[in-house]
Amino acid sequence: MRANFHTHSTWCDGANTPEELIQGALAKGFSALGFSSHAMLPGDLLPWPLTAAKAPRYAAEIRALAEKYKDRIQVLCGVEADFISGGLATPDRAVYAAIQPDYIIGSIHFVRSPDGELTAVDKSPESLVADVAAQFGGDYAAYVRAYFAQEREMAATCDFDVIGHPDLVRKFNGRLGCFDETAPWYVAELERTADAFAASGKLVEVNTGAIARGWMDDAYPSAAFRALLRSRGVKFVLSADAHTVAALDCAFDRFADAESFVTPCDRAAPSARAADSGFQGQTST
């Protein structure tokens, strides 16, 4: 089954409309396409993610398109919901109950520092350097540890389906060389986080978005992190994190044979959502 479930449209920071993305997916031979617009509820911390006011209109459009194209492709309505500790943003089904998403991707794009300020994980190398200097005294190990602590907190405390790009802290590391990804302290963070993800029962995405945008020639999570997750029985979803039609299947050929992939609606216990969606135990490539 050829599919992508991490897709951004003009409802957030994507370049194409939902219908353009559906048509692009059809041209690429997809059987399913899931939309996952950025959302940061309950707060409105940034102007472009879904807000409480925008979310119902987004869901209505995606579901209207799902009906329009139902004989050609399955279209799902999801969200990529941010987690920021302290209740600023929560990827939880109760928070998004008004739109009843088919699935929720839980992601971290901001790390709260000890003084409560936010460090942007993936805005730009320059902003990361400035934020880590200001909020963590330039200590990248402290910043990375805070990031993974919040990943573990999100997995343990929130009701969602897929853990998004779980080592996003690597995005600029190849260019900046801020920390050693083979250092014992870093590997220990991966091991602790792999334990937490396995305990949560959530899926983890293999996300090729950094390849499409030229930041890395690798997916999230890294091969080493994937090995730790796999050894603990964690299941993976193949994801393009697409912001354009062209990126809908970015590098899928490189990763399709490397793992056994499932879909966001495949959870440990079959649910009404999975039954309704028609996705039970199907592979994503």
Secondary structure, 3 states (H helix, E strand, C coil): CCEECCECCCCCCCCCCHHHHHHHHHHCCCCEEEEEEEECCECCCCCCCECCCCHHHHHHHHHHHHHHCCCCCEEEEEEEEECECCCCECCCCCCCCCCCCCEEEEECCEEECCCCCEEECCCCHHHHHHHHHHHHCCCHHHHHHHHHHHHHHHHHHCCCCEECCCCHHHCCHHHHCCCCCCCHHHHHHHHHHHHHHHHHCCEEEEECHHHHCCCCCCCECCHHHHHHHHHCCCCEEEECCECCCCCCCCCHHHHCCCCCECCCCCCCCCCHHHHHHCCCCCCCC
